[in-house]
Amino acid sequence: MDEAILIPITMFIATAIIMHQFLKTRHAERMSIIEKGLNEEQLSFLLKTKKRASSNEWSIKLGAILVGVGLAILIGNLAAPYDKVEEVVAGLIFLFPGIGLLLAYKFFGNKEENEETE
């Protein structure tokens, strides 16, 4: 059997096992809650979840990452006449998206703190 075919098969099986374990654990947790006879009000401290980010926030974060990667590649290509361009581009690809995410956090972090105080 060809070894190249084993990699996708292994990845598929690993993904299926992880999904099965996740669903099995979630089901067991819910069944134990039902068996104990607890309702949502009694479990409110367990069921409290952090507010999910809106699609606008994710869009801005994704945009910040893509702009950062684009800037890193652009600046890396401008540095092409110099030596060690690959190292520069690799560093910039991590630097610029990080800066973009920090700016997005600063923008949305203040917004979330204001909502919590209200």
VENKA-V41992 format. One record per pair of residues at least 6 apart in sequence whose C-alpha atoms are under 8 Angstrom apart, sorted by the first residue. I is the first residue (numbers start at 0). GAP is how many residues later the second one is. If there is no record, write none. Layout:
BEGIN
I,GAP
I,GAP
END
This chain:
BEGIN
32,6
39,7
56,51
59,44
60,39
60,40
60,43
63,33
63,36
63,37
63,40
64,31
64,32
64,33
64,35
64,36
65,31
66,30
66,33
67,25
67,27
67,28
67,29
67,30
67,31
67,32
68,23
68,24
68,25
68,27
68,28
70,25
71,17
71,20
71,21
71,23
71,24
72,16
72,19
72,20
74,14
75,9
75,10
75,12
75,13
75,16
76,8
76,12
78,6
END
